[in-house]
Each structure stands twice: as C-alpha cells, then as structure tokens.
Amino acid sequence: MMLRPLRLLAFAAATLLPAVAGHAAPTRPQDVVQAEVLPGWRQADGSHVAALRLTLADQWKTYWRAPGDAGIPPSFDWRGSENLADVKLHWPTPHVFELNGMRTVGYTRELILPLEIRAQNADQPISLRSHVMLGVCRDICVPVDLRIEALLPMTKQPDPAIRAALASGPLDADTAGVKSVACRVEMIPDGLRVTASFQAPPLGGRELAVFETPDPSVWVSESDTRRDGHGVTATADLVPPPGETLALERSRLRITLIGDTGAVDILGCPAN
C-alpha cells in the first residue's frame, strides 16, 4: 500500500522572526522547520510504529516534552484520525542548551520522534491526522503550527531510522544502575519544593535533572542539580495554577537526568 502524500501546513507570525546580526534569518515557518511522517511498520501484536521527522534550519532548535523555563512545550492533537485508539510518544534523549543564563532542553538539526500507535482494528490501515504545536528557537523562540496527514500501511518491514531513534531514548533506572532513590518534600508559599537524591553513574558534562508531574498545568522550576561521585542531589519547585492546591503523587513523579553522553529516566520517588 502506498503512503498517501503528506499534507503539511505551518503557520507562525513572520514578525516574530527578525533578522539576526550579520545575516538574514528565515522569515517563513517552512524555512525554519520541515516535517514529514515516516510510515513505519505494523508489529506482531497489531500495534503500529511510525515517526514524525522534523528537519530544522541551521542553528534552530525545537523542544523536548519538558522544554525548560524558556522553551515552548510541544502539544499533539490526534482528533480526526481514523482507526486510531491511542498514541504513545517515545522521545529520543535530548540535549541541554544554555542561552543568556537560561537552560532549555531539546534538539537541533533533526528530530525523529517515534510514535507507538494502537489501532481500533489491527487488521486495517490507520489514517493519521494530527495538529502539532511546537516551539522553534534561535535567538528567540516562536510557536509553529503543523497539520499532518498520512495513511499508515500494513507493511511489516521495520524502518532503521525509527529503530535507531527508539534505541536513543533515555535508559530506565534499573538498566542504568540507579539506586537509593528518595525524595524530601517541603512546603513553600505557592507550592512544594522537592529534593531528590539517588546514586547513578556519571553521564558526562554538566548534568541536569528534569522533574515532571502528570499534570501539565503544574509549573516546575529548573532544578539545582549537584553530583558528588555517584551521588546526585537535585531540587526543584512545583507550583500549581493560582488558587489550586498540589497533591504530589510520588509514584508518578518523573525525574530525567540528562548529561552529554546520555540520559536516565526515573519514575517514582519515595520518601527518604
């Protein structure tokens, strides 16, 4: 079955993309980021593995699921798809960037984002439609609106590029040899302060621990991450929307430690 031609629409305010000193910056969204669907393959259990490939202009970057204080978090709306029950994103290990004293988390040049898709009927093709909002950044950050559509074939032939992206994701805590994970929680005027401590092999460079909660409306500060040998201590503030209280689910708190040579994903942080 042939892949239906991908339709891509991208919108952003051109006035938000000024010229950079010394040379002109792109002024159209399609000059900043190109998108396509890698159709992937159908697995033996009936699920389908595909990917969204983003190709970025030189010196531009886009963001990880938790982009940092100065980044724009990506969002995906799969309404309009046919024969689709669920989509799980498998994020490759991101990089940490520093600009003007702020750190953001994301990707340069290219992002292949694997999609693990569960069909309503595993014996039929999947018509994938998505409205993707993401941020792209150079000297400034701007939102880009992508609308994609593709028919996913029933082929069982794996795509090496997607497999490589799947293999490049953070290691889970057990595989990485993480031990003695514990969190101390303190009240602060507008939320909670969480201090995590654990043992983990060094990941190279200036490491950053990124905290995530299941509720995307909770603001999470950049962490203060410190290492002493194999011991890591990281502290971040969690602040709910105004007027709301925050009940921390320790078992669903996610901490991702990111370094120059890889990342480790830690799910759950019991009391110490």
C-alpha positions as CSV (number, residue, x, y, z in Angstrom):
1,M,0.0,0.0,0.0
2,M,1.4,3.4,-1.0
3,L,1.7,6.2,1.5
4,R,-0.7,9.0,0.7
5,P,1.2,12.2,0.1
6,L,1.8,14.1,3.3
7,R,0.0,17.4,3.6
8,L,1.7,20.0,5.8
9,L,0.6,23.4,6.8
10,A,2.7,25.6,9.0
11,F,1.7,28.9,10.4
12,A,3.6,31.5,12.6
13,A,3.9,35.2,12.7
14,A,6.7,36.3,10.4
15,T,7.2,39.4,12.5
16,L,8.5,37.2,15.3
17,L,11.4,36.1,13.2
18,P,13.6,39.2,12.8
19,A,17.0,39.2,11.0
20,V,20.0,38.2,13.1
21,A,23.0,40.5,13.0
22,G,25.3,39.6,10.2
23,H,22.8,37.6,8.1
24,A,19.1,37.3,7.5
25,A,17.1,34.8,9.5
26,P,14.3,32.8,7.8
27,T,11.1,34.7,7.7
28,R,8.7,31.8,6.9
29,P,7.9,28.8,9.0
30,Q,8.7,26.4,6.2
31,D,12.2,27.9,6.1
32,V,12.7,27.1,9.8
33,V,11.3,23.5,10.1
34,Q,10.2,20.8,7.6
35,A,8.0,17.9,8.8
36,E,7.2,14.5,7.4
37,V,5.7,11.2,8.6
38,L,7.8,8.1,8.4
39,P,5.1,5.5,7.8
40,G,6.8,2.7,9.8
41,W,5.5,-0.8,10.2
42,R,2.8,-3.0,11.8
43,Q,4.1,-5.2,14.7
44,A,3.1,-8.7,15.5
45,D,0.8,-7.6,18.4
46,G,-1.2,-5.3,16.0
47,S,0.3,-2.0,17.1
48,H,2.0,0.2,14.6
49,V,5.3,2.0,14.8
50,A,5.7,5.3,12.8
51,A,7.5,8.5,13.4
52,L,7.3,12.3,12.9
53,R,10.6,13.6,11.4
54,L,11.4,17.3,11.9
55,T,14.2,18.8,10.0
56,L,15.4,22.2,11.4
57,A,17.2,25.1,9.7
58,D,20.8,25.7,10.7
59,Q,21.2,27.0,14.3
60,W,17.5,26.5,15.1
61,K,16.2,24.0,17.7
62,T,13.0,22.6,18.9
63,Y,12.0,21.3,22.3
64,W,11.6,18.1,24.3
65,R,8.4,17.3,26.2
66,A,9.7,19.3,29.2
67,P,11.4,22.2,27.5
68,G,12.7,24.2,30.4
69,D,11.8,27.7,31.6
70,A,12.4,29.5,28.3
71,G,11.1,26.8,26.0
72,I,7.7,26.1,24.4
73,P,6.2,22.7,25.3
74,P,5.0,20.7,22.3
75,S,1.4,19.5,22.0
76,F,-0.3,16.9,19.8
77,D,-4.0,16.6,18.9
78,W,-4.8,13.4,17.2
79,R,-8.6,14.1,16.7
80,G,-9.6,13.4,13.1
81,S,-7.5,10.3,12.8
82,E,-9.3,7.1,11.7
83,N,-8.8,3.6,13.2
84,L,-6.7,5.1,16.0
85,A,-7.2,4.2,19.6
86,D,-4.0,5.5,21.3
87,V,-0.6,7.1,20.5
88,K,2.5,6.8,22.8
89,L,5.4,9.1,22.1
90,H,9.0,7.7,22.5
91,W,11.3,10.8,22.9
92,P,15.0,10.4,22.0
93,T,17.5,11.6,24.5
94,P,17.6,15.4,24.3
95,H,20.4,18.0,24.7
96,V,20.6,20.8,27.3
97,F,21.2,24.3,25.8
98,E,22.3,27.4,27.7
99,L,21.5,30.9,26.4
100,N,21.6,34.1,28.4
101,G,21.8,32.2,31.7
102,M,18.8,30.0,31.0
103,R,18.8,26.3,30.2
104,T,16.4,24.7,27.7
105,V,16.1,21.1,26.6
106,G,15.6,19.9,23.1
107,Y,17.1,19.0,19.7
108,T,19.0,20.6,16.8
109,R,19.2,19.7,13.1
110,E,16.7,16.7,13.2
111,L,14.3,15.1,15.5
112,I,12.8,11.6,14.7
113,L,10.0,11.2,17.2
114,P,8.8,7.5,17.2
115,L,5.0,7.0,17.6
116,E,3.7,3.8,19.0
117,I,0.1,3.6,17.7
118,R,-2.6,1.3,18.9
119,A,-5.3,0.7,16.2
120,Q,-9.0,0.2,16.9
121,N,-8.9,-2.6,14.3
122,A,-5.5,-4.1,13.9
123,D,-6.4,-5.6,10.5
124,Q,-7.0,-2.3,8.9
125,P,-4.8,0.7,7.9
126,I,-4.6,3.7,10.1
127,S,-5.3,7.2,8.8
128,L,-3.2,9.5,10.9
129,R,-4.1,13.2,11.3
130,S,-2.5,15.5,13.8
131,H,-2.4,19.1,14.8
132,V,1.0,19.7,16.3
133,M,2.0,22.9,18.1
134,L,5.7,23.2,18.9
135,G,8.3,25.8,19.5
136,V,11.4,26.5,17.4
137,C,14.2,28.7,18.7
138,R,17.3,30.5,17.6
139,D,17.9,33.9,19.3
140,I,14.2,34.0,20.1
141,C,11.5,31.3,20.4
142,V,8.4,31.2,18.3
143,P,5.4,28.8,18.0
144,V,4.8,26.8,14.8
145,D,1.5,25.2,13.9
146,L,1.8,21.9,11.9
147,R,-1.1,19.9,10.5
148,I,-0.1,16.5,9.2
149,E,-2.0,13.7,7.5
150,A,-0.7,10.3,6.4
151,L,-2.1,6.8,5.7
152,L,0.0,4.2,7.6
153,P,0.5,1.0,5.5
154,M,0.2,-2.6,6.8
155,T,3.8,-3.4,6.0
156,K,5.8,-5.4,8.5
157,Q,9.2,-4.2,7.3
158,P,10.9,-2.1,10.1
159,D,12.4,1.3,9.4
160,P,16.1,1.5,10.5
161,A,15.8,5.3,11.2
162,I,12.9,4.8,13.5
163,R,14.6,1.8,15.3
164,A,17.7,4.0,15.8
165,A,15.5,6.8,17.3
166,L,13.8,4.3,19.7
167,A,17.2,3.0,20.8
168,S,18.5,6.5,21.5
169,G,16.0,7.2,24.3
170,P,16.9,7.5,28.0
171,L,17.7,4.3,29.9
172,D,15.3,3.2,32.6
173,A,16.6,3.4,36.1
174,D,17.2,-0.4,36.5
175,T,19.2,-0.7,33.3
176,A,21.3,2.4,34.2
177,G,22.1,1.0,37.6
178,V,20.3,3.8,39.6
179,K,20.0,3.1,43.3
180,S,18.7,4.5,46.5
181,V,16.1,6.9,45.0
182,A,14.4,9.1,47.6
183,C,12.7,12.5,47.8
184,R,12.2,15.0,50.5
185,V,9.2,17.3,50.1
186,E,8.8,20.8,51.8
187,M,6.0,23.3,51.7
188,I,6.8,26.7,50.1
189,P,4.4,29.7,49.9
190,D,3.0,28.8,46.5
191,G,3.6,25.0,46.2
192,L,6.1,22.3,47.0
193,R,9.9,22.0,47.0
194,V,11.2,18.5,46.1
195,T,14.7,17.4,46.7
196,A,15.6,14.1,45.1
197,S,18.7,12.1,46.0
198,F,19.9,8.9,44.2
199,Q,23.0,7.0,43.1
200,A,23.7,7.0,39.4
201,P,26.7,6.5,37.1
202,P,28.1,9.9,35.7
203,L,26.6,10.9,32.3
204,G,29.2,13.4,31.4
205,G,29.3,17.2,31.3
206,R,27.1,19.5,33.3
207,E,24.2,17.2,34.2
208,L,20.6,18.4,34.6
209,A,17.8,16.6,36.4
210,V,14.4,17.5,34.9
211,F,11.3,17.0,37.1
212,E,7.9,16.2,35.6
213,T,4.4,15.7,37.2
214,P,1.4,14.0,35.5
215,D,-0.4,17.4,35.5
216,P,1.0,19.7,32.7
217,S,-0.6,22.7,34.4
218,V,1.9,22.4,37.3
219,W,4.8,24.8,36.8
220,V,8.2,23.1,37.5
221,S,11.3,25.2,38.0
222,E,14.7,24.4,36.6
223,S,16.4,22.1,39.1
224,D,19.6,22.8,41.1
225,T,21.5,19.6,40.2
226,R,24.7,18.5,42.0
227,R,26.9,15.5,41.8
228,D,29.3,14.0,44.3
229,G,30.9,10.9,42.9
230,H,28.0,8.6,42.1
231,G,25.6,10.5,44.3
232,V,23.2,13.0,42.7
233,T,21.0,15.6,44.5
234,A,18.5,17.7,42.6
235,T,16.0,20.3,43.9
236,A,13.1,21.8,42.1
237,D,9.9,23.8,43.0
238,L,6.5,22.6,41.9
239,V,3.8,25.3,41.7
240,P,0.1,24.6,40.8
241,P,-2.1,27.2,39.0
242,P,-3.3,30.1,41.1
243,G,-6.0,29.1,43.6
244,E,-5.3,25.4,43.3
245,T,-3.5,23.0,45.7
246,L,-0.9,20.5,44.7
247,A,-1.2,16.8,45.8
248,L,2.1,15.2,44.8
249,E,1.8,11.6,43.6
250,R,5.2,10.3,44.4
251,S,4.8,7.2,42.3
252,R,4.1,9.3,39.2
253,L,6.8,11.9,39.7
254,R,9.3,11.5,36.9
255,I,12.9,12.6,37.0
256,T,15.1,12.5,34.0
257,L,18.9,13.0,34.5
258,I,20.4,14.3,31.3
259,G,24.2,14.5,30.5
260,D,26.5,14.8,27.5
261,T,26.6,11.0,27.0
262,G,23.0,10.0,27.6
263,A,20.0,10.2,30.0
264,V,18.3,8.1,32.7
265,D,14.6,8.1,33.3
266,I,13.5,7.6,36.9
267,L,9.8,7.0,37.6
268,G,8.6,7.4,41.2
269,C,10.4,8.9,44.2
270,P,9.5,7.5,47.7
271,A,10.1,9.4,50.9
272,N,13.6,9.2,52.4
